[in-house]
Structures are given as C-alpha cells and as structure tokens.
Amino acid sequence: MISFSHQGDDRFTRYGISHFLQKSGIAIDNEPGDRPGIRIGYGDGEPGAFAIRLRENRIEDTVTGNISFGGEEKPVFQEPANTGEKEREIAWFRRSGESRPCITATPGGIDIGFDLFRQNGYLLSGHLDRIWPKLEDSQREQIAGSPLVDFYEDLMIRCIWIGCQQLGLSLSRKALWPDRKKFAVCLTHDVDETKKTYQWITRPVRYLKSGDLHGVRNQLASFLQKLGGKEPYWTIPDIVKLEQGFGVTSTFFFLKESAKTGLLSPDSWHHWARTRSLADPVLRATMTGLEAAGFEVGLHGSFSSYRDRELLGREKKELEDVIGRKVTGTRQHHLNLEIPLTWTIHQAVGLSHDTSLGFRDRIGFRYGTCFPFHPLAEGNELPLLEIPLALMDITIPMTEEGWEGCRKIIEEVERRGGVLTVLWHPPVFNELEYPGAGEMYRRIIGLCQEKGAWITNSREVAGWWKQREETRVAMAREGQTLKFSSDHPDPRQVIEVCMPSGQPIRVDAEEIRLFVQG
C-alpha cells in the first residue's frame, strides 16, 4: 500500500502531488492506519514504513544544474541537498565541476534532496514562461525538447517500485492509453483560410525578394490551377482521404474571425481573409460530413476571443447551431493565451478541452509535459483539460533536418508514454504552396503507427483521459491472491501489475483486463 503525508499549505506542492496521482494511476491508500507500506512525504517518515522523504526547497528563476537518472540528464530549478553515499545512489545533481548524489536509498527508505512535486507544480503553472527571457539559447533548446514534469514523475515511480520490491509488494496502476497502447497521437488542423486571398500578393513578393525562383514558379502554377477551378487552400477532402487511408481521424478547428480590418492596413489583411459565415452551404456540408465520418469539429477561437467570454460564447453557439451538436474542444487562433484567464473562459462557456498550449516559434513542450492536465486557476484545478501542443507545421523546416527534430520529439513522447499533439494547417497540404509539408505529415503518422501509438482526435483523447481519471480500481489481498475490481470497467482499460521477484502471488479480476509482469 502507498500513502502520502503532506501537511503544508503550498499550492504548488499540492498541485504537483495531485497531478502525479491523476497521471500515474497508482492506487493510493488515504487511510493506511498501522499497516506497513510505502509512505511518501516530508520529514522523517513513520516507523515500520518504507519512507520516501523529500526536502522542501525553494524554486529558482534559473537552471541550477542537471539531475542525472537512468542515463538521462534533465534541468532542475532547485538546489538539491547532498543525500550522501548510502546503500545505493539513484540520481545525481551535476553542474560544471560538481557531482553529488541527490537521491539515495537505505534499507528503510529513500532520501530525495529536492522537492520534485513543488517543482512540477511550478512548471505546470507557467514557471518556464516566466523565466524564459532569462535563459540562454542552449538552455531553451534543452528545456523545449524535454518533458521535464514527466521525467521527474517517472523518477518518483522508480522510487516507489524500489520500495515495493523491498517490502514484497505489488505495484498496480491504470495503463495510460486504451488497450495499453505505448503512447497517443492527437491529430489536429486549424481551418484559418478556406480560400487564398491576400497571399496572392504577399507570397510571390516574398519569393521574389529572397530570389527563390522555384517558389515564384510554384505560385504561377498555383494561380493557373486557380483559373482552372481548383482552390489551392481547400484541401480538407484530401486530408480526410489521407487519414482514412491510415485508419485514423483528426480534429478540425474552424475559425470565424471578427477582428477589425482595413485595406490600407496590411497587418490586418489576415483577419479579413478569415472572416466568413460558418453557415456557408459548402462549409456546413463539410463540417457535418466530418462529424458523420468520426472526425471532430472544434472551435478555433477568433483573434480576440481568448480574453472575451461573450465573444467566444457566441462563436461556440454559432458553430453548434451549424453542426447540430455540442462543441467540446477548442484551440485559440495564433495560440493566444492569457493564463489563466483564457482557460477560465473556456471552462465558463462549456468547453471541456483545449489544445492551445504550445510554442509559436519552435517544437517541443512549453509547460514541460506531454500529458493532458488540468490547469490551475486561483489555486484550484479546473475541470477543463489541456492537451499540450508539440508539433506545428509553421515551426518546422520541411527538410531532413526538420524531420530529425520531429523524430526526436516523437521519441520523447514515446519514452514517457504521453500524447503527441500535431497541428497541420489545411493549406500546407497543397504541394505547390508548401512543398514537402504533406509528406512530412504522412511520415509522422507512419512512424507513430509503426511504434504502436493510438492515433485519434482531441475529443477522443480528452474523453479517454477523463474516464481514466474517474475510474476507481480496488485491490484486495486474500491470502496469496490479489483481487481487482472496478467501478467503471471498460474493455479497453488495462491494469498493469508489477510483481516483486520471488513472491508466489496470484492475481484475479472480473471484468478487468490485467497485464502482469514480474
């Protein structure tokens, strides 16, 4: 049995612990009584238990060094204490010219020389955004490429498993994804433009200024196709065909812009090109057809809606009236976020999940996680689920170098078992307009499918994750048998049971799929 002991009032620590419990799916005993087990907390622990003890450290506004664990080195934002050379060193704190143990094991427990829960609470509350301007480019690159929250939570799970082995206990947890898939992929498209407009001027001019004659020729070829009746930015049918060929579905976030525009204000032209009626017959038929085919139609909040509850509410209702069903998912245009205001607005208008949290200028993990999480607002976790964005087309060069960057992000998500959220705008599937972008998308899906990922849309990801959070799995020991039961059995849900070596324990379950290893 595993229990927590934390009496502090620090909201970031509480948030970090809550996130760990929700994500890990490990059964926690809230009323351990006098039974021996694993106690996680601060201070000296309790007699008879295997104590995992953390140190309460302050969070710094810079990288203090790296934590080395399991062949990986990841940045840390605290000054870890030296936990000494004891029976077993698990992790080390390292910086230039210095290396010392910061997590060590003894027969009675494990000492962790820093507060990983508090740090994770800070990271999930935007700490990286706050300190980003102070960081060096090399630090930004390392941080963006690393889901740090997930690394530290994996470290904690490792510590718990050491305790289970020492006490002869099994470790049971809910598998992360349906049918125990290795990781998830959330495919999304922001439908900004359905027609090419001002870009007939801006794109040829850009190519001419840069001396890119191939780009100029492509623009001419695209214009000739337009004269022949083919709209270059209308590629939704092509995307659907591509994804159905892989046997997957995606989310299309539709935009209706309402920002002010002016002919003599080129900076506002992109707003004018995105002002449309969602009730247009072709658009309506497309959206209802997507829903009927199992795809998700979501709301792409207009440029100012991220801080305007009434505006976003009107846009949501208009979209729902068009497609004839409730809209639950959103992404803000330009990834606009005023945190936590935007998330509270999403919650207030009845949205259940958001996918706006990502970098505008690079790929990677903006808040240090590749898992869905509940944002913190005014000290409380919102029911709203945030599904972080990792890969966006406009931040990736469509070259082998760009593909290598995508591959590394995919491997990070696979290593952590998280969700890879991908954003590819419909216009980039036109090869003349954006050479190589469509092929890059195919390669991403193909590689993830080869790796055994669950590939779907944001509504399915959010629905699964919330159901997983709400499902309670009970475990009872009767002699040498472990019995499992669930209050909400799902044929896709798997309970992973890790058995300590040398223990003659059997497992038994009704209506629950088990994966037993040991």
TIVEXMI-95062 format. One record per residue (C-alpha): residue in three letters; x, y, z. Coordinates in pm, whole numbers. Layout:
# TIVEXMI-95062
   res       c1       c2       c3
   ALA        X        Y        Z
...
# end
This chain:
# TIVEXMI-95062
   res       c1       c2       c3
   MET        0        0        0
   ILE      113      353      -74
   SER       19      667      116
   PHE      107     1038      115
   SER      186     1260      411
   HIS      189     1633      337
   GLN       67     1891      584
   GLY      192     2205      407
   ASP      -24     2475      252
   ASP      191     2541      -57
   ARG      -49     2526     -352
   PHE      223     2430     -598
   THR      323     2127     -393
   ARG      -40     2020     -361
   TYR      -84     2069     -735
   GLY      225     1863     -815
   ILE      109     1579     -592
   SER     -243     1588     -738
   HIS     -109     1576    -1093
   PHE      115     1282    -1010
   LEU     -173     1084     -864
   GLN     -403     1159    -1157
   LYS     -148     1076    -1422
   SER       29      779    -1266
   GLY     -291      587    -1195
   ILE     -127      426     -892
   ALA     -360      317     -615
   ILE     -304      535     -307
   ASP     -421      440       42
   ASN     -563      753      206
   GLU     -620      574      538
   PRO     -317      349      588
   GLY     -369      307      962
   ASP      -98       96     1125
   ARG      -31     -120      824
   PRO      329     -110      695
   GLY      377       19      345
   ILE      531      297      145
   ARG      489      645      291
   ILE      572      941       67
   GLY      617     1276      233
   TYR      836     1532      403
   GLY     1038     1483      721
   ASP     1147     1159      884
   GLY      851      939      792
   GLU      682      690     1021
   PRO      805      373     1196
   GLY      751       47     1013
   ALA      712      206      673
   PHE      939      238      375
   ALA      972      616      374
   ILE     1031      821       59
   ARG     1139     1155      206
   LEU     1155     1480       10
   ARG     1326     1808      106
   GLU     1126     2129       88
   ASN     1333     2357     -138
   ARG     1255     2689     -300
   ILE     1222     2721     -676
   GLU     1487     2928     -852
   ASP     1438     3155    -1154
   THR     1711     2977    -1344
   VAL     1854     2633    -1416
   THR     2073     2534    -1122
   GLY     2216     2223    -1289
   ASN     2102     1882    -1409
   ILE     1960     1570    -1247
   SER     2121     1254    -1383
   PHE     1900      945    -1370
   GLY     1857      638    -1587
   GLY     2106      752    -1850
   GLU     1936     1091    -1888
   GLU     2027     1439    -1766
   LYS     1749     1695    -1726
   PRO     1748     2054    -1595
   VAL     1645     2125    -1237
   PHE     1528     2455    -1087
   GLN     1623     2390     -724
   GLU     1946     2347     -532
   PRO     1925     1978     -431
   ALA     2071     1871      -99
   ASN     2353     1620      -85
   THR     2184     1297       29
   GLY     2517     1126       86
   GLU     2668      800      -28
   LYS     2444      543      131
   GLU     2342      192       31
   ARG     2250      294     -324
   GLU     2273      616     -523
   ILE     1975      658     -755
   ALA     2030     1005     -902
   TRP     2298     1274     -903
   PHE     2299     1651     -918
   ARG     2553     1774    -1169
   ARG     2683     2108    -1287
   SER     3017     2231    -1412
   GLY     3287     2081    -1193
   GLU     3046     1929     -942
   SER     2865     1598     -898
   ARG     2691     1475     -584
   PRO     2418     1223     -500
   CYS     2075     1383     -458
   ILE     1860     1069     -433
   THR     1987      773     -231
   ALA     1836      457      -86
   THR     1877      294      256
   PRO     1717      -23      395
   GLY     1436      188      542
   GLY     1362      424      258
   ILE     1480      677        1
   ASP     1603     1033       54
   ILE     1523     1283     -224
   GLY     1724     1601     -184
   PHE     1475     1829     -355
   ASP     1100     1883     -384
   LEU     1007     1740     -720
   PHE      634     1781     -652
   ARG      669     2153     -585
   GLN      887     2195     -892
   ASN      634     2013    -1110
   GLY      356     2230     -967
   TYR      553     2536    -1068
   LEU      626     2402    -1417
   LEU      258     2319    -1476
   SER      171     2673    -1364
   GLY      388     2851    -1621
   HIS      727     2879    -1448
   LEU      907     2829    -1779
   ASP      714     3115    -1938
   ARG      817     3343    -1652
   ILE     1189     3267    -1670
   TRP     1217     3211    -2047
   PRO     1370     3556    -2124
   LYS     1647     3492    -1868
   LEU     1758     3160    -2015
   GLU     2038     3103    -2265
   ASP     1951     2968    -2609
   SER     2112     2632    -2529
   GLN     1901     2605    -2212
   ARG     1583     2689    -2402
   GLU     1659     2424    -2660
   GLN     1721     2160    -2394
   ILE     1408     2252    -2197
   ALA     1178     2270    -2500
   GLY     1289     1925    -2611
   SER     1231     1763    -2271
   PRO      900     1690    -2096
   LEU     1057     1766    -1758
   VAL      745     1709    -1546
   ASP      711     1359    -1689
   PHE     1081     1282    -1633
   TYR     1052     1370    -1264
   GLU      730     1175    -1221
   ASP      893      870    -1380
   LEU     1173      913    -1128
   MET      921      905     -841
   ILE      758      591     -980
   ARG     1102      430     -987
   CYS     1150      517     -619
   ILE      810      367     -534
   TRP      896       47     -720
   ILE     1221       14     -522
   GLY     1012       29     -206
   CYS      766     -229     -340
   GLN     1049     -470     -416
   GLN     1200     -426      -71
   LEU      866     -484      106
   GLY      750     -761     -129
   LEU      453     -556     -251
   SER      300     -548     -595
   LEU      264     -217     -781
   SER      -62     -169     -971
   ARG     -154      120    -1196
   LYS     -401      202    -1471
   ALA     -247      179    -1817
   LEU     -217      521    -1976
   TRP     -398      458    -2304
   PRO     -660      222    -2450
   ASP     -550     -138    -2492
   ARG     -218      -44    -2331
   LYS     -101      147    -2638
   LYS      254      278    -2595
   PHE      157      644    -2645
   ALA     -110      857    -2809
   VAL     -115     1094    -3106
   CYS     -369     1376    -3131
   LEU     -407     1497    -3491
   THR     -543     1849    -3540
   HIS     -595     2111    -3813
   ASP     -672     2481    -3768
   VAL     -903     2589    -4051
   ASP     -795     2954    -4079
   GLU     -845     3006    -4452
   THR    -1064     2819    -4693
   LYS     -955     3040    -4986
   LYS     -628     3201    -5086
   THR     -674     3581    -5084
   TYR     -410     3838    -4987
   GLN     -146     3565    -5018
   TRP     -168     3602    -5398
   ILE       27     3923    -5337
   THR      237     3853    -5029
   ARG      375     3510    -5120
   PRO      507     3594    -5471
   VAL      660     3915    -5334
   ARG      832     3718    -5057
   TYR      979     3472    -5306
   LEU     1094     3750    -5537
   LYS     1266     3934    -5252
   SER     1451     3620    -5145
   GLY     1543     3523    -5501
   ASP     1357     3194    -5478
   LEU     1269     3135    -5843
   HIS     1131     2787    -5770
   GLY      883     2944    -5528
   VAL      784     3203    -5789
   ARG      720     2927    -6045
   ASN      509     2735    -5795
   GLN      299     3045    -5730
   LEU      241     3085    -6101
   ALA      144     2717    -6133
   SER      -94     2753    -5837
   PHE     -256     3057    -5998
   LEU     -309     2867    -6321
   GLN     -479     2590    -6123
   LYS     -698     2853    -5961
   LEU     -805     2974    -6305
   GLY     -887     2612    -6383
   GLY    -1123     2596    -6083
   LYS     -901     2445    -5812
   GLU     -888     2645    -5490
   PRO     -533     2599    -5354
   TYR     -621     2630    -4984
   TRP     -925     2399    -4993
   THR     -764     2066    -4900
   ILE     -996     1921    -4634
   PRO    -1118     1638    -4864
   ASP     -754     1549    -4934
   ILE     -672     1540    -4562
   VAL     -971     1317    -4487
   LYS     -870     1076    -4763
   LEU     -511     1066    -4637
   GLU     -610      999    -4277
   GLN     -873      742    -4364
   GLY     -600      562    -4556
   PHE     -417      525    -4226
   GLY     -740      433    -4045
   VAL     -728      740    -3818
   THR     -933     1055    -3754
   SER     -842     1411    -3656
   THR     -988     1737    -3525
   PHE    -1068     2035    -3748
   PHE    -1089     2362    -3554
   PHE    -1299     2609    -3757
   LEU    -1243     2985    -3734
   LYS    -1478     3274    -3791
   GLU    -1275     3592    -3747
   SER    -1432     3912    -3619
   ALA    -1126     4135    -3570
   LYS    -1118     4477    -3739
   THR     -959     4503    -4083
   GLY     -856     4780    -4320
   LEU     -748     4785    -4683
   LEU     -466     5026    -4601
   SER     -351     4817    -4304
   PRO     -162     4514    -4442
   ASP     -116     4380    -4089
   SER     -492     4328    -4070
   TRP     -533     4153    -4405
   HIS     -505     3809    -4248
   HIS     -812     3890    -4037
   TRP    -1012     3991    -4344
   ALA     -923     3664    -4520
   ARG    -1059     3469    -4225
   THR    -1392     3648    -4191
   ARG    -1666     3415    -4316
   SER    -2006     3272    -4244
   LEU    -1993     2927    -4090
   ALA    -2338     2870    -4238
   ASP    -2198     2876    -4594
   PRO    -2356     2569    -4761
   VAL    -2023     2414    -4864
   LEU    -1870     2474    -4522
   ARG    -2179     2343    -4343
   ALA    -2184     2027    -4553
   THR    -1813     1977    -4493
   MET    -1845     2009    -4116
   THR    -2148     1783    -4083
   GLY    -1976     1533    -4312
   LEU    -1665     1534    -4092
   GLU    -1871     1463    -3781
   ALA    -2060     1185    -3956
   ALA    -1729     1023    -4057
   GLY    -1599     1019    -3699
   PHE    -1383     1330    -3715
   GLU    -1416     1612    -3462
   VAL    -1531     1965    -3544
   GLY    -1392     2204    -3286
   LEU    -1389     2578    -3223
   HIS    -1094     2789    -3336
   GLY    -1143     3096    -3119
   SER    -1105     3425    -3309
   PHE     -809     3656    -3252
   SER     -954     3842    -2951
   SER    -1174     3569    -2805
   TYR     -906     3441    -2568
   ARG     -994     3726    -2330
   ASP    -1360     3786    -2423
   ARG    -1607     3540    -2274
   GLU    -1913     3676    -2456
   LEU    -1740     3668    -2794
   LEU    -1616     3311    -2752
   GLY    -1957     3203    -2627
   ARG    -2126     3347    -2939
   GLU    -1874     3175    -3166
   LYS    -1927     2843    -2992
   LYS    -2305     2868    -3019
   GLU    -2292     2960    -3389
   LEU    -2072     2658    -3461
   GLU    -2302     2430    -3261
   ASP    -2605     2560    -3450
   VAL    -2436     2477    -3779
   ILE    -2321     2123    -3698
   GLY    -2619     2033    -3476
   ARG    -2421     1904    -3182
   LYS    -2231     2025    -2876
   VAL    -1879     2156    -2934
   THR    -1638     2048    -2659
   GLY    -1289     2122    -2794
   THR    -1105     2440    -2885
   ARG     -778     2597    -2985
   GLN     -717     2970    -2980
   HIS     -611     3143    -3301
   HIS     -235     3225    -3303
   LEU     -218     3012    -2985
   ASN     -332     3324    -2798
   LEU     -347     3262    -2425
   GLU     -380     3488    -2124
   ILE     -316     3241    -1847
   PRO     -521     3151    -1652
   LEU     -796     3386    -1780
   THR     -835     3208    -2114
   TRP     -874     2871    -1950
   THR    -1139     3002    -1712
   ILE    -1326     3147    -2013
   HIS    -1311     2811    -2190
   GLN    -1449     2648    -1878
   ALA    -1725     2909    -1840
   VAL    -1861     2871    -2196
   GLY    -1884     2492    -2162
   LEU    -1571     2366    -2336
   SER    -1416     2051    -2193
   HIS    -1070     2054    -2353
   ASP     -822     2297    -2504
   THR     -517     2244    -2727
   SER     -367     2597    -2737
   LEU      -64     2542    -2513
   GLY      240     2529    -2738
   PHE      532     2728    -2871
   ARG      477     2971    -3158
   ASP      841     2964    -3268
   ARG      959     2608    -3208
   ILE      855     2249    -3146
   GLY      853     2097    -2800
   PHE      696     2101    -2456
   ARG      611     2451    -2338
   TYR      499     2353    -1986
   GLY      730     2054    -1951
   THR      473     1782    -2013
   CYS      338     1571    -2297
   PHE       31     1462    -2098
   PRO     -316     1612    -2061
   PHE     -352     1808    -1739
   HIS     -598     2026    -1551
   PRO     -477     2390    -1539
   LEU     -451     2573    -1210
   ALA     -660     2889    -1169
   GLU     -691     3087     -843
   GLY     -541     2797     -652
   ASN     -783     2534     -785
   GLU     -759     2280    -1065
   LEU    -1011     2340    -1342
   PRO    -1223     2056    -1480
   LEU    -1102     2179    -1822
   LEU     -838     1950    -1972
   GLU     -536     2098    -2150
   ILE     -380     1877    -2420
   PRO      -38     2035    -2492
   LEU       73     2102    -2849
   ALA      415     1966    -2950
   LEU      448     1985    -3333
   MET      321     2269    -3553
   ASP      392     2290    -3925
   ILE      499     2657    -3942
   THR      778     2597    -3686
   ILE      934     2309    -3880
   PRO     1157     2333    -4191
   MET     1033     2079    -4444
   THR     1378     1924    -4476
   GLU     1559     1621    -4335
   GLU     1677     1844    -4053
   GLY     1316     1929    -3977
   TRP     1222     1562    -3986
   GLU     1502     1480    -3743
   GLY     1357     1734    -3498
   CYS     1012     1577    -3531
   ARG     1155     1230    -3481
   LYS     1326     1333    -3158
   ILE     1002     1479    -3021
   ILE      815     1161    -3117
   GLU     1074      951    -2935
   GLU     1047     1169    -2623
   VAL      670     1124    -2618
   GLU      707      750    -2676
   ARG      961      725    -2391
   ARG      722      895    -2149
   GLY      407      728    -2283
   GLY      241     1066    -2339
   VAL       36     1226    -2616
   LEU      188     1388    -2924
   THR      -37     1670    -3041
   VAL       21     1767    -3403
   LEU     -108     2081    -3579
   TRP     -100     2090    -3960
   HIS     -296     2370    -4129
   PRO     -502     2262    -4433
   PRO     -328     2493    -4687
   VAL        9     2324    -4631
   PHE     -123     2005    -4790
   ASN     -100     2183    -5128
   GLU      240     2077    -5262
   LEU      277     2383    -5484
   GLU      213     2622    -5197
   TYR      407     2435    -4926
   PRO      644     2178    -5077
   GLY      715     1883    -4850
   ALA      465     1965    -4574
   GLY      210     1700    -4669
   GLU      479     1435    -4694
   MET      618     1531    -4353
   TYR      271     1479    -4205
   ARG      248     1135    -4366
   ARG      588     1042    -4222
   ILE      481     1149    -3871
   ILE      166      935    -3882
   GLY      352      644    -4040
   LEU      630      640    -3780
   CYS      388      671    -3489
   GLN      176      390    -3627
   GLU      485      170    -3661
   LYS      566      243    -3297
   GLY      223      125    -3181
   ALA       61      458    -3098
   TRP     -309      523    -3052
   ILE     -382      789    -3317
   THR     -703      986    -3295
   ASN     -862     1330    -3246
   SER     -866     1560    -2942
   ARG    -1222     1471    -2838
   GLU    -1130     1104    -2813
   VAL     -809     1181    -2621
   ALA     -993     1406    -2373
   GLY    -1280     1161    -2332
   TRP    -1048      872    -2261
   TRP     -831     1067    -2018
   LYS    -1126     1195    -1814
   GLN    -1280      849    -1798
   ARG     -946      706    -1686
   GLU     -923      969    -1411
   GLU    -1276      893    -1288
   THR    -1239      514    -1290
   ARG    -1164      368     -949
   VAL     -987       34     -927
   ALA     -993     -151     -594
   MET     -738     -412     -493
   ALA     -772     -657     -202
   ARG     -537     -930      -87
   GLU     -679    -1263       20
   GLY     -400    -1494      126
   GLN     -170    -1524     -175
   THR     -425    -1382     -418
   LEU     -471    -1022     -531
   LYS     -826     -943     -638
   PHE     -912     -642     -854
   SER    -1246     -474     -919
   SER    -1353     -153    -1091
   ASP    -1648       82    -1057
   HIS    -1643      160    -1430
   PRO    -1498     -133    -1626
   ASP    -1401      -51    -1983
   PRO    -1292     -327    -2222
   ARG    -1008     -102    -2341
   GLN     -872      -31    -1992
   VAL     -580     -244    -1873
   ILE     -443     -262    -1519
   GLU      -68     -313    -1512
   VAL       51     -523    -1218
   CYS      423     -539    -1141
   MET      505     -830     -912
   PRO      810     -834     -682
   SER     1057    -1109     -759
   GLY     1019    -1433     -567
   GLN      664    -1367     -446
   PRO      415    -1655     -501
   ILE      117    -1426     -553
   ARG     -172    -1490     -792
   VAL     -398    -1224     -940
   ASP     -769    -1245    -1001
   ALA    -1008     -998    -1165
   GLU    -1360     -984    -1302
   GLU    -1442     -755    -1596
   ILE    -1091     -608    -1580
   ARG     -804     -674    -1816
   LEU     -473     -728    -1640
   PHE     -116     -716    -1763
   VAL      106     -889    -1511
   GLN      484     -869    -1516
   GLY      750     -960    -1268
# end
